[in-house]
């Protein structure tokens, strides 16, 4: 349910951008959403369609680029996607540790 206010804010930001650039409508909003950012992409898409009605974003396309989380090997530094129940590096079998990859959440671009 916390996707509703963040989706509302995305629309507000796009609208502000359109006003600053004397545009009457937004064509595309490109988001980057990491799987571990705390927001569910499908919920953002659902709310976007509802909240955008009657705004310059009403006919905009919402493109969401997912970022899959990765671990970094403590031994060799390799970045890798964790397999279920394993933190082992596929290159050297060292232990993987969490990174910030997969926690991203931002508007990449707005097309007017």
C-alpha positions in Angstrom: 0.0 0.0 0.0 3.0 2.4 0.4 3.3 2.3 -3.4 0.4 4.7 -3.6 2.1 7.8 -2.2 5.3 7.2 -4.0 3.4 6.8 -7.3 1.6 10.0 -6.6 5.0 11.7 -6.1 6.3 10.3 -9.4 3.4 11.9 -11.2 3.9 15.2 -9.3 7.5 15.3 -10.3 6.7 14.5 -14.0 4.0 17.2 -13.9 6.5 19.8 -12.5 9.0 18.8 -15.1 6.4 19.3 -17.9 5.5 22.7 -16.5 9.1 23.8 -16.4 9.5 22.8 -20.0 6.2 24.3 -21.2 4.8 20.8 -22.2 1.2 19.9 -21.8 1.6 16.2 -21.5 4.1 13.5 -20.5 4.8 10.7 -23.0 7.0 8.4 -21.1 8.3 8.0 -17.5 11.3 5.7 -17.1 11.9 4.4 -13.6 14.7 2.2 -12.2 13.4 -0.1 -9.4 15.7 -2.4 -7.5 14.1 -5.7 -6.3 15.2 -4.8 -2.8 14.2 -1.1 -2.7 11.0 -1.8 -0.8 8.6 -1.0 -3.6 6.7 -3.5 -5.8 6.9 -2.6 -9.5 3.5 -4.1 -10.3 1.8 -2.1 -7.6 3.4 1.1 -8.9 2.1 0.3 -12.4 -1.4 -0.4 -11.0 -1.6 2.9 -9.0 0.0 4.8 -11.9 -3.0 4.1 -14.1 -5.4 5.2 -11.5 -3.7 8.3 -10.1 -2.7 9.6 -13.6 -6.3 10.0 -14.7 -7.0 13.6 -15.4 -3.4 14.7 -15.2 -0.8 15.4 -17.9 0.5 11.8 -17.2 -2.9 10.2 -18.2 -1.6 8.9 -21.5 2.0 8.4 -20.5 3.7 5.1 -20.7 5.5 3.9 -17.5 8.6 1.9 -18.2 10.2 0.1 -15.3 13.7 -1.1 -15.4 14.2 -3.8 -12.7 17.6 -4.2 -11.0 18.4 -7.6 -9.7 20.3 -7.6 -6.4 23.9 -8.8 -6.5 26.4 -9.9 -3.9 30.2 -9.2 -4.0 32.7 -11.9 -3.2 34.9 -11.1 -0.2 37.7 -13.1 -1.8 37.8 -12.2 -5.5 35.5 -9.2 -5.7 33.2 -10.8 -8.3 29.6 -9.5 -8.4 27.1 -12.2 -8.7 23.4 -13.0 -8.3 22.7 -15.1 -5.2 21.2 -18.5 -5.7 18.5 -19.6 -3.3 20.0 -20.5 0.1 23.6 -19.9 -1.1 26.0 -17.0 -0.7 28.9 -18.8 -2.5 30.8 -17.1 -5.3 30.5 -19.0 -8.6 34.1 -18.1 -9.5 36.1 -18.9 -6.4 33.6 -20.3 -3.9 34.3 -17.4 -1.5 31.6 -15.9 0.7 29.4 -13.2 -0.9 28.4 -10.1 1.0 25.5 -7.7 0.3 25.9 -4.6 -2.0 23.7 -1.6 -2.8 22.9 -3.2 -6.2 19.2 -3.9 -6.2 18.2 -1.1 -3.8 17.9 1.6 -6.4 14.7 3.6 -6.9 14.7 6.7 -9.1 13.2 8.4 -12.1 15.7 7.8 -14.9 14.0 10.1 -17.5 10.8 11.8 -18.4 9.9 12.3 -22.1 7.5 15.1 -23.0 
